[in-house]
Amino acid sequence: MKINETELVVIGAGPGGYAAAFYAADLGIKTTLVERFPRLGGVCLNVGCIPSKALLHMSAVIEEVEHMRENGLDFGSPKIDLNKIRNFKDSVIHKMTGGLKQLSALRKVDVIQGTAEFLDEHNLLIQTPDGEKRLVFKYLIIATGSKPIIPPVFDLKSDLIMDSSDALELKDIPDEFLIIGGGIIGLEMGSVYAALGSKVTVIEAMGHIAGGLDKDIGRVIERKLKKSFKAIHTNTRVSSLKVEKNKVKVIYEQDGEAKTAVFDKVLLSVGRKPQSYGFKAEKVNLAIDQRGFIQVNERMQTNLEHIFAIGDVVGNPMLAHKASREGHVAVEAILGKKTIFDNLGIPSVIYTDPEVAWVGLTENEAKQKGIDYKVGSFSWGASGRATAINKKDGLTKILFDPKNERVLGVAIVGVNAGELIAEGGLALEMGAVREDITSTIHAHPTLSETFLEAAENLHGMATHMFMPKRK
């Protein structure tokens, strides 16, 4: 058996793993990156964030064409060529994964394709296509990510019942398409398939879609999606799926009544679970909780001081950018630097039309935790730029501390909300107060002005809105 020695091993080459490996190499640490798949990038780059955004861009263009028809520009009905769409999506993946491969080589990161398992606290057994290797390490970062949850009742071996990876293959466009789960992945994939011609039905067990957004933010996206989708059923549970005659018979419970419907395909999108199994963590007594999350401290350190874990495998939210930041913290901790994961906000984005983004405290959280707050908000119906591009379905909202008017959280719904939320994240991390925002000149006309006017409107003084003074 071949024996390799390295200072740091990173297991998993997703956004957390490769960010950690690259950062460590930049700081002079001899680094080995172990990835079970032939390409780097993990779920996010290969079957998640990146390909889904490529498809969502296409669906947004189709939506825009519809808008333009209303405004006097008629491009005709779009012609869908699934082969070309798939080729475009795949070309994006190949370009990005190829870039990571090149960056690994330039940084002299040793990349091993294979699966890793513990032999002991400083030795890994790597199963590679070329045979077994033993890897001796000083430090280890586990970045193995997560996988879709498939409830046992739905674990049917049929091409008609998909997870998110299957849906991104875009083999065909089903006529009647059911999505079980109205979270981020379900709504995004529903938007793609609806734009391409599917009649999309969403069934969500909770009383609202999109993971409990604030009511004012959620109303905007739900109103729009109800126009795009055939139906959205909340407070509804699917009790059984059965494949019959190349269709999926679905029985679901709504308002205490059992109902039956037939669909061409079904997407299971009920959440993800950590991949904290398969590498024989029990051999080193690695601390893992009942939900499968590896336990870490604020330095991303496990109960074994030389072993760290980051990303989806350590807890929610399961987001690529959180994993990347945690990867940097882990590397700095290995180098003995004074570092902790202490970010005030982790931005979340739903890339539907309109997009939804939030960072920091939400109103729902503030009410649940009994935290005092004040709100400054601005409707995009009063925005010159939003009106000019016919994207008036939007709202920008900022939560402030009533004592000192420091920013506590930001939520935005509207076109490009995912880009705009960065200003909210920076304000939160910098401890900005209302006056910092209102004294910052924002270009006109832009959507970013809505952030300025939301802050102004805390005291009812937004330039493009009139708020009657309370007597």
Secondary structure, 3 states (H helix, E strand, C coil): CEEEEEEEEEECCCHHHHHHHHHHHHCCCCEEEEECCCCCCHHHHHHCHHHHHHHHHHHHHHHHHHHHHHCCCCCCCCCCCHHHHHHHHHHHHHHHHHHHHHHHHHCCCEEEECEEEEEECCEEEEEECCEEEEEEEEEEEECCCEEECCCHHHCCCCCCEECHHHHHHCCCCCCEEEEECCCHHHHHHHHHHHHCCCEEEEECCCCCCCCCCCHHHHHHHHHHHHHHCCEEECCEEEEEEEEECCEEEEEEEECCEEEEEEECEEEECCCEEECCCCCCHHHHCCCECCCCCECCCCCCECCCCCEEECHHHHCCCCCHHHHHHHHHHHHHHHCCCCCCCCCCCCCEEECCCCEEEEEECCHHHHHHHCCCCEEEEEEHHHCHHHHHCCCCCCEEEEEECCCCCEEEEEEEEECCHHHHHHHHHHHHHCCCEHHHHHCCCCCCCCCCHHHHHHHHHHHCCCCCCCCCCCC
